[in-house]
């Protein structure tokens, strides 16, 4: 079963990569971009057909390894 984990910085955490992207977009002529927050997407292929189990396993993986829960939020979507 495929599961997607979306990881984003918590509000208030500085995002230097997002700021660099915002600046580069302005330099390329894309005016009006007032903010950019960068995150990551992790797709997992799990050996189960049980959607609830797959979601729970992915949540545990994100909590323990895939996201730094001090500064990042995550969400899990069973695909």
N, C-alpha and C positions, 0 to 999 in steps of 0.2 A: 504494500500500500504506500502511496506517495503522500508525503507530508511536507508542508512548507513552513519554515520558521522565519519570521520577519523580525529583525533586530534593529532598534532605533535608539538614539541617545535620549535620555530623559530630558524634559524641559529644563532649561537653565544650565545644562552642561554645555560648555563651549565646544564648538565644532569647527576646528581649523580647516579640515578638508572641505566641509560645506562652504565655508567662507572663501576658500581658494576657488572653488567651482563658481560661486556667485561672481567673484571678481573676473574670472576668465570669460564667463558668459557676457558680462558687460563689455569686455575688451573685444569680443567677437560681434558686438552690435546688438545684442539682445538686451535692450533697455527695459527697465521696469521690473527686473528680478530683485525683489527686496530681501529675500532670504532663501537659503538652501540648507537643508539638513540631510546629511548622508547617512545611510544605514547599510545593512547587508541582508541578503536573502539566502537561506540555506535550504536546499531541497534534499529530503531523505527518502530513501526507498527502504521500507521496513518489511520484514518477513512475517506479516500478519494480514489477515483479512478483516480483523475486528477494528472498526474505526475508532471506537472509544479507547481501546488499548493502544493503538497507534498514536492517538492524540496524547494520552497520558505519558507514554514513553518519550515522545518528542518534548513535552513540557519538562520532564525530568532531565533530559539531555541539555535543553536550553538553560535550565536553572543551574546545572552543575558545570557546564562547559561552554556551550555555544554563545551565551550572553554573559557579560559582566553585569550582574544585577545591581551593583552599586551605582553604576552610571547609565545602564541601558535597560530598556523595556523590551519585551518580546511578545509576539503573538504566534499562535500555532493554527494552521489551517490544514485539514485533511483534504487532499485533492481527489 
